[in-house]
């Protein structure tokens, strides 16, 4: 049996800010090609972990291997193999969607930036809006453009730090669909979120960060198995607000 390849392996990760411990010994692994969701309250340290794994922050101790490279010893190799989308869309609103894409391709010194831009814009459903200024985009469109920009250069691992914060329900669903498409194409997705339904909908594996440590990790089914069986009650099922919204707007999930 072939060994499962890990995109991320973290052991004993610690980090403090001004003697205030944030991470106190974090351990977890992320399987290559999967969607991994990191859950935690505000201030739990989710963004700190993302910053360490993307080489933006140095840990106090512990080891982190990303795409086979040691974050502390081989940061340049790590950066070449990943992309990072932060909590707020980092697009230039004066430029068009296509101009934003071409700018990133040129900064990465890639050949035929126009073709790269057109391919990704079509893939992310932004072809018709390609020549409009990004300032005219909806929140969901801006977020899709932001993620598309982060994929210029064929990253094997994408970090998405709370990608749907502040989006309306339709915008959230648009981003969810993009995340599924990324995983279907073989890209590993590391997702931080405060929305439990988001992790439930998307993640192959879920980890819960609390008081500086990962207190549990596993699939949704494995996490549910930690609790006693629920008492079965037969009641009439009422549509949820999401059901109503989707029915009224005609929006479809994948």
Backbone torsions as a table, in degrees:
resi	resn	phi	psi	omega
1	UNK	NA	131.0	-179.1
2	UNK	-72.4	145.7	-178.6
3	UNK	-75.6	138.7	179.1
4	UNK	-69.4	129.1	-178.9
5	UNK	-83.1	133.3	179.5
6	UNK	-103.4	131.0	175.8
7	UNK	-80.9	-30.6	-179.4
8	UNK	-138.3	135.6	172.4
9	UNK	-134.3	120.8	-177.1
10	UNK	-124.0	132.5	179.5
11	UNK	-138.7	125.6	172.4
12	UNK	62.5	31.8	-175.8
13	UNK	-72.3	128.7	177.0
14	UNK	-130.9	150.8	176.8
15	UNK	-159.3	133.1	176.7
16	UNK	-127.2	149.6	174.1
17	UNK	-116.5	114.4	-179.8
18	UNK	51.2	49.6	178.0
19	UNK	69.3	5.0	175.4
20	UNK	-95.3	111.7	-177.3
21	UNK	-68.8	131.2	176.5
22	UNK	-109.6	-48.1	174.1
23	UNK	-113.9	129.3	-172.6
24	UNK	-123.2	29.2	179.5
25	UNK	123.1	69.3	-175.4
26	UNK	-93.4	130.1	178.4
27	UNK	-131.5	129.8	172.3
28	UNK	-170.5	165.7	176.2
29	UNK	-133.9	150.6	178.8
30	UNK	-125.3	122.1	-179.6
31	UNK	-72.6	137.2	179.5
32	UNK	-60.6	136.6	178.4
33	UNK	81.8	7.1	-178.2
34	UNK	-106.5	170.2	171.3
35	UNK	-105.0	117.7	-178.1
36	UNK	-111.8	125.5	-179.4
37	UNK	-109.8	127.3	175.8
38	UNK	-105.6	116.5	-178.2
39	UNK	-104.1	150.0	177.1
40	UNK	174.0	156.1	179.0
41	UNK	-72.6	171.2	174.0
42	UNK	-57.5	131.8	178.8
43	UNK	84.4	3.7	-178.3
44	UNK	-71.9	-24.1	179.6
45	UNK	115.1	12.0	-178.5
46	UNK	-61.6	-49.4	-179.0
47	UNK	-67.1	-32.5	176.4
48	UNK	-61.2	-43.1	178.0
49	UNK	-62.5	-44.4	179.2
50	UNK	-60.6	-43.7	-179.5
51	UNK	-63.9	-38.2	178.5
52	UNK	-67.5	-46.2	-176.9
53	UNK	-68.6	-24.4	178.9
54	UNK	-97.9	11.6	174.6
55	UNK	71.7	15.0	178.9
56	UNK	-85.1	-12.0	-176.4
57	UNK	-147.5	139.8	179.5
58	UNK	-94.0	135.2	176.8
59	UNK	-75.3	161.4	175.2
60	UNK	-77.9	-35.6	177.9
61	UNK	-161.1	171.6	-178.8
62	UNK	97.9	171.9	179.8
63	UNK	-124.1	146.7	177.1
64	UNK	-139.0	122.8	178.4
65	UNK	-112.3	123.7	-179.1
66	UNK	-123.7	120.7	-178.1
67	UNK	52.6	34.5	177.9
68	UNK	87.0	0.0	-177.8
69	UNK	-112.1	140.0	177.3
70	UNK	-76.3	123.0	-175.9
71	UNK	-59.5	-38.8	-177.4
72	UNK	-77.4	-35.2	-173.0
73	UNK	-98.0	-24.5	-176.3
74	UNK	-131.3	52.6	-174.7
75	UNK	-60.7	-36.3	-179.1
76	UNK	-64.0	-41.3	178.4
77	UNK	-65.7	-38.7	177.6
78	UNK	-61.0	-48.8	-177.2
79	UNK	-61.5	-34.4	179.9
80	UNK	-69.9	-20.7	-173.4
81	UNK	-105.3	0.9	-176.1
82	UNK	-128.7	170.0	166.5
83	UNK	-139.1	156.1	-176.0
84	UNK	-134.2	127.5	173.2
85	UNK	-117.0	116.6	-175.8
86	UNK	-79.3	-169.0	-174.1
87	UNK	-73.0	-19.1	-179.5
88	UNK	-126.2	137.9	-176.3
89	UNK	-60.7	123.4	-177.5
90	UNK	-101.2	64.1	178.9
91	UNK	-111.7	151.3	176.3
92	UNK	-85.8	110.2	-173.1
93	UNK	-74.0	-15.2	177.1
94	UNK	-75.6	-33.4	-179.7
95	UNK	-80.9	160.0	173.0
96	UNK	-76.6	169.4	176.8
97	UNK	-58.5	-43.9	-178.9
98	UNK	-66.2	-40.4	179.1
99	UNK	-64.1	-36.9	175.5
100	UNK	-60.5	-44.7	-178.6
101	UNK	-65.2	-44.9	-179.3
102	UNK	-63.4	-38.6	178.7
103	UNK	-58.7	-45.4	-179.4
104	UNK	-66.2	-41.7	179.5
105	UNK	-61.9	-38.8	178.5
106	UNK	-69.9	-38.3	177.7
107	UNK	-63.2	-28.7	177.7
108	UNK	-88.9	4.3	177.3
109	UNK	57.7	42.2	-179.5
110	UNK	-92.8	149.7	177.0
111	UNK	-76.7	148.0	176.7
112	UNK	51.4	60.0	-178.4
113	UNK	-59.8	-32.3	179.1
114	UNK	-63.6	-42.6	178.8
115	UNK	-66.3	-39.9	177.6
116	UNK	-61.5	-44.7	180.0
117	UNK	-61.7	-47.6	-177.2
118	UNK	-63.1	-39.2	-179.1
119	UNK	-64.2	-46.4	-178.4
120	UNK	-71.3	-36.7	178.6
121	UNK	-63.3	-39.1	177.8
122	UNK	-68.8	-41.3	-179.6
123	UNK	-61.1	-35.2	-177.2
124	UNK	-98.3	15.8	175.2
125	UNK	68.2	31.2	-177.5
126	UNK	-117.3	12.9	-175.6
127	UNK	-60.3	-44.7	-177.4
128	UNK	-68.0	-26.1	-178.9
129	UNK	-99.9	9.4	-172.5
130	UNK	-58.1	-35.9	-175.2
131	UNK	-100.2	13.9	173.0
132	UNK	-95.4	149.2	175.5
133	UNK	-61.9	142.4	-179.6
134	UNK	-62.7	-21.9	178.3
135	UNK	-65.3	-19.3	-179.9
136	UNK	-90.8	-4.1	-177.3
137	UNK	-76.2	150.1	171.4
138	UNK	-72.3	170.3	179.3
139	UNK	-59.2	-42.0	179.8
140	UNK	-66.5	-39.2	178.7
141	UNK	-66.3	-40.6	179.1
142	UNK	-62.1	-40.5	-179.1
143	UNK	-67.9	-40.1	177.1
144	UNK	-62.8	-41.0	177.7
145	UNK	-63.0	-42.4	179.8
146	UNK	-59.4	-45.1	179.7
147	UNK	-67.9	-40.9	178.3
148	UNK	-59.7	-42.5	178.6
149	UNK	-61.3	-35.8	-178.6
150	UNK	-71.9	-16.5	-178.6
151	UNK	-92.4	-4.6	177.1
152	UNK	-62.1	120.0	-178.4
153	UNK	109.0	4.0	172.4
154	UNK	62.8	55.2	176.5
155	UNK	-67.7	143.0	178.6
156	UNK	-88.6	-17.0	-176.7
157	UNK	-139.6	130.0	-179.0
158	UNK	-118.0	125.1	173.6
159	UNK	-95.6	124.4	177.3
160	UNK	-120.3	105.6	-176.3
161	UNK	-92.9	102.4	-178.6
162	UNK	47.5	62.2	-171.3
163	UNK	-70.0	-17.9	-176.2
164	UNK	-110.1	9.7	178.1
165	UNK	-59.8	127.4	177.3
166	UNK	85.1	-2.8	-179.7
167	UNK	-86.7	151.3	174.4
168	UNK	-75.8	169.9	-176.4
169	UNK	-55.5	-40.0	-180.0
170	UNK	-67.5	-39.3	177.8
171	UNK	-64.2	-38.9	177.7
172	UNK	-61.7	-43.7	-178.9
173	UNK	-64.6	-37.5	176.9
174	UNK	-59.7	-45.8	-179.0
175	UNK	-67.8	-39.1	176.5
176	UNK	-56.9	-44.2	-179.3
177	UNK	-63.1	-39.2	177.9
178	UNK	-63.0	-42.9	-179.3
179	UNK	-62.5	-41.9	177.3
180	UNK	-62.0	-41.0	179.7
181	UNK	-63.8	-38.8	178.3
182	UNK	-60.6	-48.1	-179.2
183	UNK	-64.7	-38.5	179.6
184	UNK	-63.2	-26.9	-179.9
185	UNK	-87.7	3.2	176.5
186	UNK	96.7	1.7	179.3
187	UNK	-82.2	136.8	175.1
188	UNK	-80.0	133.3	-179.3
189	UNK	-117.2	121.1	174.9
190	UNK	-106.0	112.0	-171.0
191	UNK	-115.7	126.3	168.6
192	UNK	-104.9	141.2	-177.7
193	UNK	-158.3	153.8	171.4
194	UNK	-102.1	-7.3	-177.0
195	UNK	-91.1	112.3	-177.8
196	UNK	-64.4	-35.9	-180.0
197	UNK	-66.4	-29.3	178.6
198	UNK	-65.8	-46.6	177.4
199	UNK	-64.4	-38.9	-179.4
200	UNK	-63.9	-38.6	-178.3
201	UNK	-74.1	-35.2	-165.9
202	UNK	-108.9	-37.3	-161.9
203	UNK	-79.5	138.8	168.5
204	UNK	-80.8	-32.3	179.1
205	UNK	-141.4	142.7	-175.3
206	UNK	-127.5	135.4	174.2
207	UNK	-123.7	142.3	179.7
208	UNK	-113.1	119.7	-179.6
209	UNK	-98.0	124.5	-178.1
210	UNK	-149.2	129.4	178.6
211	UNK	52.1	44.0	171.9
212	UNK	84.3	0.8	-178.6
213	UNK	-137.4	158.3	171.0
214	UNK	-80.7	113.6	-175.5
215	UNK	-89.3	-21.3	174.5
216	UNK	-162.9	153.0	177.7
217	UNK	-150.3	151.0	179.8
218	UNK	159.4	-177.6	174.8
219	UNK	-74.3	167.8	178.1
220	UNK	-59.2	-41.9	179.8
221	UNK	-63.2	-39.9	-179.9
222	UNK	-67.4	-37.7	178.5
223	UNK	-69.1	-38.6	178.1
224	UNK	-64.4	-32.2	-178.8
225	UNK	-68.3	-14.4	178.6
226	UNK	-72.5	-16.6	-177.7
227	UNK	-104.7	151.9	178.1
228	UNK	-66.0	154.0	-179.8
229	UNK	-56.1	138.4	-179.8
230	UNK	-73.4	147.4	176.0
231	UNK	-69.5	130.4	-177.1
232	UNK	-83.9	124.9	175.5
233	UNK	-128.1	139.4	-178.9
234	UNK	-100.6	108.4	-179.6
235	UNK	-133.8	159.9	177.7
236	UNK	-71.8	127.0	-178.6
237	UNK	-78.7	124.8	176.3
238	UNK	-98.4	145.3	179.1
239	UNK	-65.4	141.5	176.7
240	UNK	-79.3	169.2	177.7
241	UNK	-61.7	-35.9	178.0
242	UNK	-64.6	-42.0	177.5
243	UNK	-58.5	-43.7	-178.3
244	UNK	-65.6	-44.9	-179.0
245	UNK	-60.4	-46.6	-178.1
246	UNK	-65.6	-37.1	-179.9
247	UNK	-67.5	-40.5	-176.9
248	UNK	-71.7	-41.9	-175.9
249	UNK	-85.9	-17.1	-178.9
250	UNK	77.6	11.8	179.5
251	UNK	-74.4	141.4	-179.9
252	UNK	-118.7	139.6	171.6
253	UNK	-90.3	162.8	180.0
254	UNK	-77.8	NA	NA
